[in-house]
Amino acid sequence: MAVKIRLQRFGKKKQPVYRVVVMDGRKPRDGRYIEAIGRYEPRQDPSLIEIDNDRALDWLMKGAQPTETAQKLLEVSGAWARFKVAKGEIYTVGVKAAPTVEEADADADVTEEVAEADASEMDVAEVVAGAAADETIEPAAEESAEAEQAPAEPDAETGKDSE
């Protein structure tokens, strides 16, 4: 039996609503289906796509073939990517499982210790950086203050301002 994931149309004339269904490929479009795994309403803005990704993944792993339209809907819902990962066609690198409660508590304790150590080091660093900043800013301020206060003196030889 050729199992397909495809759309089944229902709704009024010119107002289509679709079910995403798993059915025998030899059955008519609106015929009897094996399982409904979602729905698609294209007339809404944005279009409504609800698909049970776990059931879709299960059927894909069993060999059900989606139609082009159904495959696009599965891509939007994320079921197609999960299928590719499960099948081994897409490799994931660095995916880490969610930490347990105990691991999270242990990480929180370590983070607090690191933060305390960083705070003591930052105090010293801020003092050193502040002292260096004070030395560089003050002389520049003094030079600019002297330049503003001193009037331009005429040059003795030419009689013009020195600037």
N, C-alpha and C positions, 0 to 999 in steps of 0.2 A: 504494500500500500504506500503510495506517494503522499506523505504528510506535508502540508504546506501551512505557512503562517501568512494569512492574507486578510483583506478587509471584507466585511459583510455589510452591505448598505441597508439602512432602514431610515425612516423619517418621511416627511411629506415631500410632495413634488417640489423640486427646486430648493429644498432645504435638507440636504443630505446630512446624515449622522452615520458614523461607521463604528462597527465593533471590530477589534483586532481579534481574530479567531484562529484556532488550529483546526484544520479540517482536511479531509481526504481531497487531494487535488482533482479527482474525477467528479466531484460533486458540483452542482451548480452554485453560482455566486451566493445566492441567498438560501442555499440548502442547509441541511442539518450539519452542525459542527461538533467537534469533539470537546473543545473547551474554549471559552471566551477568556482572553488574557488581558484585554484592555479596551479602550474606546478612543475615538478620534472625532472631534467636532471642528471641521475646518471653517465654519461660518463665524465662529467667535473671533474676537480680536483681543489678544493673540489667540491662535488656534489652541484648543484644548487637546492635550495628549496625555492620557493616563494609561500606563502599561505596567502590569505586575512583572517586574524585571526578573524575579526569582523563577516564576513559572515560564517566562519566555526563555530564560537561560536553560532551564531544564529541557524544554522542547527542542531548543537548538542543539543541545548536547546529544539528544536522542536522534537527531538527523533531520528534523523538520527544516524545510527550505522556505525562506521568506520570499515573497514577491518583491519587486523593486520598491514599491510604495511602502510596504510593510517594513522592509529593511531600513528605509530612511527614517521611519518612525521609531524603530528600534535604536537607531543611531542617536536620535534626539533624546530618547529616554535613558540611554546609557547601557542598555542591555547588550547591544552589539559589541561594544568595547569590552564588556565583561566576558562575553563569549570568546572574543579573540584572545584575551589574556588566559582564560581557562584552557583554550585549545593550544596555546603556546605560540601563537603567531605574533603576539606582542609581548615583549619582555619588559618587566618592570624592575627598576633598579632602586634600591634604597627604600623600599616600602617596608615600614616598620609597623608591627601590630600595636594597637592601643595599649598603654601601660595599665597594669592592674592597680588596684587601690593601694596595695602595699608598696609597689614600685613608685607610685606617685608620691606617697608619704616620704619614702627614702630620698627621692629626688628633691623634695621640698626642703628636707633637713640639710642636704648638701648645698642647695642653692642659698639658704640662709647663711651658712658658714662662709661661703664664698663671698656673699654680699658684705658680711661684716669685715672680712679680710680686705676686700677691695675698698671699703669705706676708710679704713685706717691708712691704707696706702695712698688713697686719693687726697686725704688731708695733707700729708707730707708733700705730695706732688703739687697741690694747689698753692701751698705756701711757697715752694720753690718757684713755681711758675709766676706767682704774684710778685715775688721779689724781683725776678728777672724783668717782668713787665714794667714795674715801677722804675727801674733803672733806665730802661730804654725810652719811656715816655717823658720823664721829667726833663732830661737835657734837651730834647727836641722842643719842649714847651718853653724852656728858658731862652733858647736861640730865637724862636719866633717872637717872644716878648721883647727881646733886645732889638730886633729888626724893626718892630713897630714903633718903639720909643725913639730910636735914634733918627734925627732928621737927616736928610740927604745933604752931605757937605759938598760944597763946590770944589772942584779940582783946582789946585793953585795955579797950574800951568795953563789950562784951557779956559777956566772960569765956568765950566759946565758941571752939572751934577755928576757924581761918580757912577751913577747907575745908568 
